[in-house]
Amino acid sequence: MSMVDVTAKPEVYREAKAKGTIRLKSETITLIKDGKIEKGDPFEVAKVAGILAAKNTSSLIPLCHPLQLTGVDINLQIIGGSKVEVETTVKTRAQTGVEMEALAAAATTLLTVWDMTKQYEKDSQGQYPSTSIQDLHVVSKVKEKQA
């Protein structure tokens, strides 16, 4: 086992976008819209968590290269009456791509929304029968061509 050696590769502009959704109860979506989540604004907290995750991806995924990120953008939106969608964009100039950073940001953003809203999602037995994170994937990646 080893980390891929990228020593000989040139630094180029790289960008990756990732998306995912979390399914929540419609009542929870209403609470988010109305600003009535007891812990605070789940979208703002989740954005910060997602940025931290992108910056710390190499600490979470053992063979992932530590990268100097130049930009992390996280957008959340309510889809219909029962889903929140996240899209993350991560940028750098590096010898390797930022797909894992974009995915880590998206996953952590969604997990944070879950954490912020879990008290409203539990059923009478303390379970989460209708809450799920879905469709986490890389939407696109960009690698600048060498001159």
Secondary structure, DSSP 8 states (H G I E B T S, - for coil): ------TTS--EEEEEEEEEEEE--HHHHHHHHTT--TT--HHHHHHHHHHHHHHTHHHHSTT-----EEEEEEEEEEETTTEEEEEEEEEEEESS--HHHHHHHHHHHHHHHHHHHHHHH--TTS--TT-EEEEEEEEEEEE----
